[in-house]
Amino acid sequence: MILDRHNRVNAAELYARLHSNEAANESSNVSSNVDNTKNQQNCSQCGKTNSLMLPEDQIDEFVNMMQIYEGAMYEISTKLEILDSEFQVRFSHDPIHHMERRLKSVHSIFEKLQRRHLDISTRSIRDNLFDVAGIRVICNYCDDVYSVAQYLSKQTDI
């Protein structure tokens, strides 16, 4: 069983949120001592300055990057489902009790970059955040954890 802790990436909705400053407005209550003037932009509707904004020229790249993270997450979870099915057929045993998938929200990504005093840019995300997408695999037994880990480490395409 797979539990998704996020909605699928909707490119049109993501573009709209990033262009309308909604991602930044959600986080306007976050206090920071960071002087990140490069990324500060005024919100035309509310008149507030917010440093949690992605530069306009990087929005396309960000949306593409989020779709890649989501695709990778689904690819790995599919591999894990296949592993679980193979174990069931061969050994009448399911090593994976269930999985939980999640994709970090735009707001959470920007906040994490700010907490670490990093530029809010696609390059910073790619180079510094290693938890944008995640899969939690829950096994019933410790031995199953090692079996699943060994299976994944043998994969040449991940």
N, C-alpha and C positions, 0 to 999 in steps of 0.2 A: 504494500500500500504506500502511495506517495501523497504526502500532504504538502500543498503549495502555500507558502506564507507570503505570496505576492500575486499581483495580477500580471497577466502577460504584458510585455512591453507593447504599448500602442503608440506607434511613431507619431501619428497625427496629434494625439493628446499630449505627448511629451514635447513636441515642437511648440504647441500652443502654450503650454505651461512655461517653457523656457523663454519664449518671446514675450509673454505677458507679465514677466517678472513674478509670477505666482510662486515659483520655487523660492525666490528670495523673500517675498513677503511673508511666507509661512515661517521663516526663520528670523523675522525682524525682532523677536524677543530675545534672541541669543546675544549675550554680552560678550565683548571681546576687546582685548587690549592691543590687538594686532593692527598695525598701520598698513593696510593693504590697499592703498589708494589706487593702485593699478586696476583693481577689480571693482572699485566702488562706482556705482551708477545710481542716478536718481530715479525713483519710481514716479513717473509722471502723474499717476492717479493719486498717490498719497503724499508725495513730497518728501518721503523719507529717504535717507541714504542708507544703502545696505551693501555690505561687502561680500555677501554670499551670492554673487552673480557670475555666470560663465560668460566670458567675452563673446560677443555676437558672432564673430567669425569662427567660433569653435562649436557652435550648436549642432551643425550637421555631423561633425566628427563625434560629438558626444552621443547623439542619438544612435549612430552606427555602432559605436563602442558598446553601448548598453545592449543593443541587439546581439552583438557578438558574445558578450558575457552570458546573456540568456540562452543563446544557442549552445554554448559550451556546457552550461549547466544541464540542459536537457539531454545533450549527447552523453554526458557522463552518467546521468541517472538512467538513461536507456541501457547503457552497458551494464550497470548494476542490476537492473531488472532482468537482463538476459542471464547474468551470472546466477541470480537467485533461481531462475527457471531451470538452468542447467543442473544446479545442485539438487533441485526437487526431483528432476527426472533421474539423475544418476544415483543419488544417495537418499532419496525420500526425506530430504532435510532442507529447510529454508534458512540460510544463514542470516538473511536480512529480515528483521521483524517489520520495520517500516523505514521510510525516508522522509525527510522534510527539506524542501527546497526554498530558497529565498534569494531575492535580488534586493540589494540595498537601495533605499529610496534616494531620489535626487537630493532632497533636503539633508538626509543623513550623510551622503557623500560630501556635500559642500561643508557641512558642519565639521566633519572629521578633518578635512583639509585645513579648515580655519583653526581648529584646536591644535593642530600640528604646526601651525604657522607656515603653511605651504601656499603657493599660488593656487588660485582656483582656475585650473586649466586641465585640458584633457591629458596633457603630458604628465602633470602631477598625479592625476588619478591613475594612469597606466603605470607610472614608475613607483608610486608610494602606497597605493591601497591594494591589499591582497585579499580583501574580503568583500569585494563588490558582489560576487555571486557565491553562494555556498550550498552545500548539501550535507545534511546531518544524516548519517547512516546509523540506525539503531539495531543492534544485534542482541540476541538472547544470551549468547555465551561468549566468553572471552576468546575462545579458539576461533569463533566465527569472525571476530574482528580481524584477527591475523590472517585468516583465509581471504577475506575481502581485500585487505591491504596488499597482500601478496599478488592477488589477481590484478589489481589496479597497477601495481608497480611493474608488472610484466607487459602491460599494454605499451606498444610503441607509438601509438598515435595520440596519446594524451600527455 
